[in-house]
Amino acid sequence: MHIDSYSFGSMTVDGEAYSSDLIVFPEKVVANWRRSEGHSLAPGDLREVFSYAPEVLVVGMGASACMRIPQETRRLIADKKIELKDMDTASAWPVFNELAKKGVKVAGAFHLTC
């Protein structure tokens, strides 16, 4: 998968436009990704990511980086030996693409608004 573009509320992956939050893996997109606590990333929100066991998780925290990652979630990510790269979504999607291009086992979780 290659992320083609991002603008507030929209992300295009391999030519397909998405208008809700999503998780991107090298082989698939999980559309309509919802978090149990809105603008907070809980461990349960990352079940599919943990099953995939990436080397790196890129989190796009929204246009203004409003989404938060609580310490509990950060600890679990670290315990699973996953490197976390969290930033605003406009900065995050190129990082995902670069890592994927290099052959890194990467997953991206992207909040498209706020």
Rosetta blueprint (number, residue, H / E / L):
1 M L
2 H L
3 I E
4 D E
5 S E
6 Y E
7 S E
8 F L
9 G L
10 S E
11 M E
12 T E
13 V E
14 D L
15 G L
16 E E
17 A E
18 Y E
19 S L
20 S L
21 D L
22 L E
23 I E
24 V E
25 F L
26 P L
27 E L
28 K L
29 V E
30 V E
31 A L
32 N L
33 W L
34 R L
35 R L
36 S L
37 E L
38 G L
39 H L
40 S E
41 L L
42 A L
43 P H
44 G H
45 D H
46 L H
47 R H
48 E H
49 V H
50 F H
51 S H
52 Y H
53 A L
54 P L
55 E L
56 V E
57 L E
58 V E
59 V E
60 G E
61 M E
62 G L
63 A L
64 S L
65 A L
66 C L
67 M L
68 R E
69 I L
70 P L
71 Q H
72 E H
73 T H
74 R H
75 R H
76 L H
77 I H
78 A H
79 D H
80 K L
81 K L
82 I L
83 E E
84 L E
85 K E
86 D E
87 M E
88 D L
89 T H
90 A H
91 S H
92 A H
93 W H
94 P H
95 V H
96 F H
97 N H
98 E H
99 L H
100 A H
101 K H
102 K L
103 G L
104 V L
105 K L
106 V E
107 A E
108 G E
109 A E
110 F E
111 H E
112 L L
113 T L
114 C L
